[in-house]
Amino acid sequence: MSKGVSFFLGVLVGVALTGAAWFAINNSSSSFGRLTMFDERGQMLDADSFFVVSAEDNYHALAIDSEMLFLLSLSQALNINQPIQQLVYIIGNEKSNFYDGYEIKASDKARFYQVGTYKFKNHNNQWTTVPAVMLMKVH
């Protein structure tokens, strides 16, 4: 077999393996979340701050509206099975350092905007989709 044919077959095998790996990764039903970003900035949220309930890493976290935190605490104290309202997936930046219990606050110059959706498996092993939000400059 000539060097040209061997090279061409090697390229074809490489492309096929890359395509198969991409398909397997994007179509797997793992418990890790899937982030879908909008092409443009979405609507501004009314929330003034979010309380991190589960930090994924320094830049990503599941959080709830801080105003809802009191209602959630009250429902747990009264043993009422209340679903968490206004759960969001916060996307930070290189300056972020999220951790469980951290409060992320908006200001007059920066507000929370929806920039996509985040899908993950909850504690009941069911898929849940929440807004993906970022703290961004008001324009």
TAZIRA-V658426 format. One record per pair of residues at least 6 apart in sequence whose ideal C-beta (glycine too) atoms are under 6 Angstrom apart, sorted by the first residue. I is the first residue (numbers start at 1). J is the second residue. Records with the same first field share a line. If there is no record, write none. Layout:
# TAZIRA-V658426
I->J ; J
This chain:
# TAZIRA-V658426
31->121
33->118 ; 120
34->119
35->118 ; 132
36->116 ; 117
37->116
38->115 ; 116
41->113
42->113 ; 114
43->114
44->111 ; 113
45->112
47->65 ; 112
48->106
49->66 ; 103 ; 105
50->63 ; 104
51->63 ; 64 ; 66 ; 69 ; 103
52->61 ; 63 ; 98 ; 100 ; 102
53->62 ; 64
54->62
55->61 ; 98 ; 99 ; 100
58->96 ; 97 ; 98
59->92 ; 96
61->90 ; 98
62->89
63->88 ; 90
64->84 ; 86 ; 87
65->86
68->85 ; 86
75->82
87->130
88->130 ; 131 ; 133
89->118 ; 130 ; 132
90->133
91->132 ; 134
92->98
106->112
110->135 ; 137
111->138
112->133 ; 135
113->136
114->131 ; 133
115->132 ; 134
116->132
117->129 ; 132
118->130 ; 132
119->127 ; 129
121->127
122->128
